[in-house]
Amino acid sequence: MSKRTITLILVAYLTVVWVAVIFRIDYFPLTWVPMYSGYKPSETISVKVFDKDKEKKGFKVTYRDGSTGYVSSKDLNITKPHFRRLYNDLLPDSTMVETAPSKHKEGNIELGMINRWIRGLAEDKPRFAVDREWGMFWTLNKTLGHEPSDPKFIIRIEADQQNRVYRKEDLLRQDVGNVQIDNRRALIEWRDEWLPRWEHGMF
């Protein structure tokens, strides 16, 4: 392969990648980093059961005044695929759990001295770890304009998902009758220890 051909391939690849970045095209395959992917062998295949009514309702939430309700993609003003990702992130065994990098004002506890200096973080600034549950309360309440003292401040968030689990051996024999139902459920509650972090901000 000639040097010119290699150059053209690199230019084409970087052009496609930067177009995706500039136009904020999510889930773009060519921007995925292979080092963060991995294959874990399994004897089973799990298939999510789509519940249209549940997706339309969204998160089940409890407010500070004791009332309950639902927060949907429409309430958060985001697309359904993005809301689905947010919803699934809360569930147990989420692929997003503990994989988020440290970010300024979201998680900076593990940043080194040089990284803190680059981000303009003084030594006396609070150090917080990335916290998925905290991020969920921040996202929902801030988007809806609720402050911790408000009666409609969300203090509990619930999500659940039903999966059908098949054994690969059975599928090879075209036997789909042997199926297990896996119910995944998540419930998180607000903690007052997050109040200082609320003032600090997430982003």
N, C-alpha and C positions, 0 to 999 in steps of 0.2 A: 504494500500500500504506500503510495507516494505521500510526501509531506504536504502537498497541496490538497490531496483528498482528506487527509487527517484534519487539516485546518478547516476545510469546508464543513466537515462533520461536526467539529467543535463549535463553529460559528452557528450552524443550524440548531444544535442542541441548546446552546446558551440563549439563542434568540427565543426559542420556544419556552424555555424556563423563565426568562425575564418577562415575557409577555404574560405568562401565568401569574407571576408575582405582581406586576404592575396593575393588572386588571383583577387581582385578588380572586383567581379561580381556585376554589377550594377542592380538595380531594384530587388534585392534579397528579397523575401517576409519575410524570417525569420529575416532579419536585420532591418525591419521597426519597428519603435517605436509606439506602440498603442496610447500613450498619445498625439501624434501629429496628429492623425487622428480624423475625426469627420464626422457625418452624418447630412446633412441639408435636411429636407423634401422638396419636390418640386412637383408641379402639372404637370410639363412638363419634357420631356426628350430631351436633345440636342445631335444631332449626327453630327460629323464633316464630311464635304464633302471633300473627298480626291481628290486633284488636282495634278496629277503626274507631269505635266509640271511646275506648280508653285513650287512644292517641288524640282524639278531638278534645277530651276533657283536660288531659295533661296531668301535672303534679297535683296530688291531693295535699292541701295545706291547712294548717291550723293557725289562727291569728291570736294575738295577745289577749284579745277580749273573749277568747274561748270559742268563737265561731269557726266554722270550717268552710272550705271552698276549693276551687280548682284554679290552677294557673296554666294557661295553654300557650301555644306558639303565637297565637293572635295577641294575647295579653302582653307578651314579651316583644312583640313586633319582630319576630325572626321567622325564617323559612322553616318548613316542617323538617327537612333533613337536618338542619342545625339544631332544632329543638329535640329531634330524636337522639342526636348525639349527646346533648346535654342530659336528657332523660336517662339514657343508657349508662352514662358516666357515673350516675349515682348508685346504680345497681351493684351488688357484690360481684367480685371477679371481673370488674371492668378492666379493659385493656389500658385505660387511661390512669388507673390507680398508681400512684407513686412513680409516674414516669414523667411528670411535668418538670421542666428545668426551673432553676431559681430565676425569679424575675423581680425587678425593682418594685418595691411596695407590695409584691405578692409573696415573694419568698426570697430573702436575701441573707438568711442565717449562715449559709455555707459559702458565701462569696469571700474570696481572698482580698487582701489589702489593695492590690492593683485594680481588681474588678470593682471594688467599692469606690475607689478614687475615680475611675472612668465614669461611673454612674452618678458621681457627685454625692455620694453618701458619706456623711460625716460619721465619726466614730460614736458620737452620742445618739445617733438615730436608732430607733428601735430595730431589732433584728427579728424577723418573722420567718417561719418555715412555710413551705407550700402546704396548704391545708385545703383539701377538696371540699370538706363540709362547710368550712368558712366561706369559701368561694361561691358555693351554691346559695347560701343565705345572702351574701353580698349582691350577687347577680339578680336574684329575684326581687329582693326588697328595694335595692337602688333603682332598678328598672321601673318598678311600680311606684316609686317616690315615697316609700315608707321608711320612717326613722324609728330607732329602737323604742322611743317613748310613745309612738302612735298605737292606737287600739288595733289597727289593721296590720301591724308589723307581724311578719310571718315568723313563727317560733318553731314550727314543725313542718317537715317536708316528707312526703311518702311517695314511693314509686314501686311498681311491681311489674314483672314480666314472666310470661309462661313460655317455656321451651319444650319442644318434642325431641327426645334423645333416642337415636337409633344406633344399633350396633352395626359396624361395617360388615361383619360376617353375615348378618341377616340381610342387609341390602344387596350383597353379592348374590344371595340366593333369591333375591326379589321378594323377600318377606318383610313387609312393612307393618305387619300386625303386631309385632313385638316392639312396642314403644313405651318409653317411660316419660312421665310428665315431670318436668323440673320447674318448680315455682320459685322465682327469685324475687325477694322483697327487700326494700331498703327503707329505713326510717331514721331520720336525723333530727336532732333537736338543738335549738339555739342555746349557746352557753354565754353567760354574762361576762366571762373572762375575755370574750372577743371585743368588748366595748372599746378599749383603747385602740384596738386595731381598726375599728369602724371609723374613728376619727382620722387615723393615719391614711386610710384609703387603700384600694386594691391596685389601681392602675396609675 
